[in-house]
């Protein structure tokens, strides 16, 4: 799987993914904030995520697997 669509708005990159759990993700290049919105209707903010992590997430074969291995529980998190 890879992302279905990408939108760029100023410093933010938004991607829509084909995943059973993740709907979309928004990455801010300046602040390194990554917001991940799940198909169940909730989202989380992950702080200080390096751009390379977001890029690997974006192009990974499975965003869900990459998220659980490399992002979840690895960065300061806030529920949105």
N, C-alpha and C positions, 0 to 999 in steps of 0.2 A: 504494500500500500504506500501511497505517497499523498501529498496534499492535493486537494481538488481545485482549490482556488486561492489566490494570494491578492491581498489589497495592501497598498502602501499609502499611509496618510501621515505626512510629516515624519516624525521619528518612530512611528509605529508600523509594524508589519503584522498583518492579520492573515492567518491561514485557516482554511477549512480542511478538515481531514476526513478520510474514510476510516472510521473506527467505530466499534460497538460501544465504546465508553466516552471518547473525546469528540466533542462537536467542533470546537475551534480553539485557536490560541492566538494571543496578541503579545508581541514582543516589542518593548521600547528600547531602541538602540542606545539612547543616552543614559537612561536610568538603570538599564539591564533588568527591568521588571518583566516577568513572564506571567501572563494571566492565562490560565487554562480553564475553559468552560466545558463542562461535561454534558452528555446527552440527557442526564437526569434533571438538568435545570440549575445546577449550582456551579460555582467556580471558585478557584483559588488563585491567589497571587503568590508567586515565588520570586523572592528578592535576590538581586545581585547574581543573576544567571549569566555566565559568559556567553558571548555571541556564538562561539563555536558549539556550545551545548544546544542552543536553539537551532542552529543550522543542521546539526546532526539529527535532532528531533524531527525537523521539517522534512529531511530527505530519507529518513529511516524507512525500512520496509514495513515496520509496524510501530506507529507512534505510541500506541498503548504500551507495548513491551519496552520501548526505549524510555518512556516516561517513568515506568515503575522501576527500571534499573538505574537510570541516571539522574532523575529529577526528584521524584517523590521521596520525601524525608531527607533530602540532601541540602535543602536551602531553607532559609527563614520563610515561613508560610503564613498567609492570612486568608481566612475565608472571605469571599466577596459577597 
